[in-house]
Amino acid sequence: MAADPAAIHRAALTALRDAARGLGIEAPPAELPARIADAADGPASAEMAVTYVYAARVGGAAADPEMAARWLRGWTAAARRTPAEALAAVTDGIRFAERLHRSLGISSSDESGP
């Protein structure tokens, strides 16, 4: 039986919020993909969460989770990337997800921000 798409969307948004809460001014940006994966409620919500960040930052073929994951790993691994930029990217992903959820009529069990 397939997972409920709305539940995956909600879990992805929750994962981004949890990852954002765990990021501090000293957190290495390269840890962001793992933080999102650890905060996610399974692979489907992790892929969706990364796709939200990608869509917010790059747009384009945002529906491609593999491309989104490659982009996030590369973007966060850049030596010049700062913790503040990583947190800003997650925050942008949260905002994108919230707008998408509103447009799709997906209610969120946790409406609080990062």
C-alpha positions as CSV (number, residue, x, y, z in Angstrom):
1,M,0.0,0.0,0.0
2,A,1.4,3.4,-1.0
3,A,2.0,6.1,1.7
4,D,-0.4,9.0,1.9
5,P,1.1,11.8,-0.2
6,A,-0.1,14.5,2.3
7,A,1.5,12.6,5.2
8,I,4.8,12.6,3.3
9,H,4.5,16.3,2.7
10,R,3.8,16.9,6.4
11,A,6.7,14.7,7.5
12,A,9.1,16.5,5.1
13,L,8.1,19.9,6.4
14,T,8.5,18.6,10.0
15,A,12.0,17.2,9.1
16,L,13.1,20.6,7.7
17,R,11.8,22.4,10.8
18,D,13.7,19.9,13.0
19,A,16.8,20.3,11.0
20,A,16.6,24.1,11.2
21,R,16.2,23.9,14.9
22,G,19.4,21.8,15.1
23,L,21.5,24.1,13.1
24,G,23.6,26.5,15.0
25,I,26.1,29.2,14.0
26,E,28.9,26.6,14.3
27,A,27.2,23.7,12.4
28,P,29.2,22.8,9.3
29,P,27.0,23.3,6.2
30,A,28.2,19.9,4.8
31,E,26.2,18.2,7.7
32,L,22.9,19.6,6.4
33,P,22.0,16.7,4.1
34,A,22.6,14.2,7.0
35,R,20.7,16.4,9.4
36,I,17.7,16.4,7.1
37,A,17.9,12.7,6.6
38,D,18.2,12.1,10.4
39,A,15.2,14.3,11.1
40,A,13.0,12.7,8.4
41,D,10.5,10.0,9.0
42,G,11.8,7.7,6.3
43,P,13.3,8.0,2.8
44,A,10.2,9.5,1.1
45,S,10.0,12.4,3.5
46,A,13.7,12.9,3.4
47,E,13.6,13.1,-0.4
48,M,10.7,15.5,-0.3
49,A,12.4,17.7,2.3
50,V,15.6,18.0,0.2
51,T,13.4,18.7,-2.8
52,Y,11.8,21.6,-1.0
53,V,15.2,23.2,-0.3
54,Y,16.2,22.7,-3.9
55,A,13.0,24.1,-5.2
56,A,13.2,27.2,-3.0
57,R,16.8,27.8,-4.0
58,V,17.1,26.7,-7.6
59,G,13.6,25.9,-9.0
60,G,13.9,24.2,-12.3
61,A,13.3,20.5,-12.3
62,A,12.4,20.6,-8.6
63,A,10.4,17.4,-8.8
64,D,13.6,15.3,-9.3
65,P,14.6,14.1,-5.8
66,E,17.9,12.7,-7.1
67,M,18.9,16.0,-8.7
68,A,17.9,17.8,-5.5
69,A,20.0,15.5,-3.4
70,R,23.1,15.9,-5.6
71,W,22.6,19.7,-5.6
72,L,22.3,19.9,-1.8
73,R,25.3,17.7,-1.2
74,G,27.5,19.8,-3.6
75,W,26.1,23.1,-2.5
76,T,26.7,22.4,1.2
77,A,30.1,20.9,0.6
78,A,31.5,24.1,-0.9
79,A,34.4,25.4,1.2
80,R,33.0,28.9,1.2
81,R,29.5,27.9,2.4
82,T,28.7,29.3,5.9
83,P,26.4,27.9,8.6
84,A,24.2,31.0,8.2
85,E,23.8,30.2,4.5
86,A,22.8,26.6,5.3
87,L,20.2,27.8,7.8
88,A,18.9,30.3,5.3
89,A,18.5,27.6,2.7
90,V,16.5,25.4,5.1
91,T,14.4,28.4,6.1
92,D,13.7,29.0,2.4
93,G,12.8,25.4,2.0
94,I,10.4,25.6,4.9
95,R,8.7,28.7,3.4
96,F,8.4,27.0,0.1
97,A,6.9,23.9,1.7
98,E,4.4,26.0,3.6
99,R,3.3,27.8,0.5
100,L,3.0,24.5,-1.4
101,H,1.0,22.9,1.4
102,R,-1.4,25.8,1.5
103,S,-1.9,25.7,-2.3
104,L,-2.5,21.9,-2.2
105,G,-4.8,22.1,0.9
106,I,-2.5,20.0,3.0
107,S,-3.0,20.8,6.7
108,S,0.0,20.8,9.0
109,S,0.0,19.3,12.4
110,D,2.8,21.7,13.4
111,E,2.3,25.2,12.1
112,S,5.2,26.7,14.1
113,G,8.3,28.0,12.3
114,P,11.9,27.0,12.6
